[in-house]
Amino acid sequence: EGLKALSARVLRAAPNEVETNAMAHSVRAIVLSGFSQAWEAGPRSPAELKEAAVHFDRAAALSFVPGSKAEYASLADGCRRVARGLAGV
């Protein structure tokens, strides 16, 4: 929960530089999705995963690196897929 709050503050505080915003969106998405082995994430709700997908999409749109764009897009798709599974859709 602390990381979720911190990542929201980071996103709000990020300057309007494209590269910085891409990183802020990716950090927020990683925290919301729990797609990290750096900490114990616990279960995620479909709403959190859907929001993570939006942030991964935004990071992809802002990224200048083709590999990063593809990775963020793939992670966004993964979040939506898991959210649908949790929602029973």
Secondary structure, 3 states (H helix, E strand, C coil): CHHHHHHHHHHHHCCCCHHHHHHHHHHHHHHHHCCCCCCCCCCCCHHHHHHHHHHHHHHHHHCCCHHHHHHHHHHHHHHHHHHHHHHCC
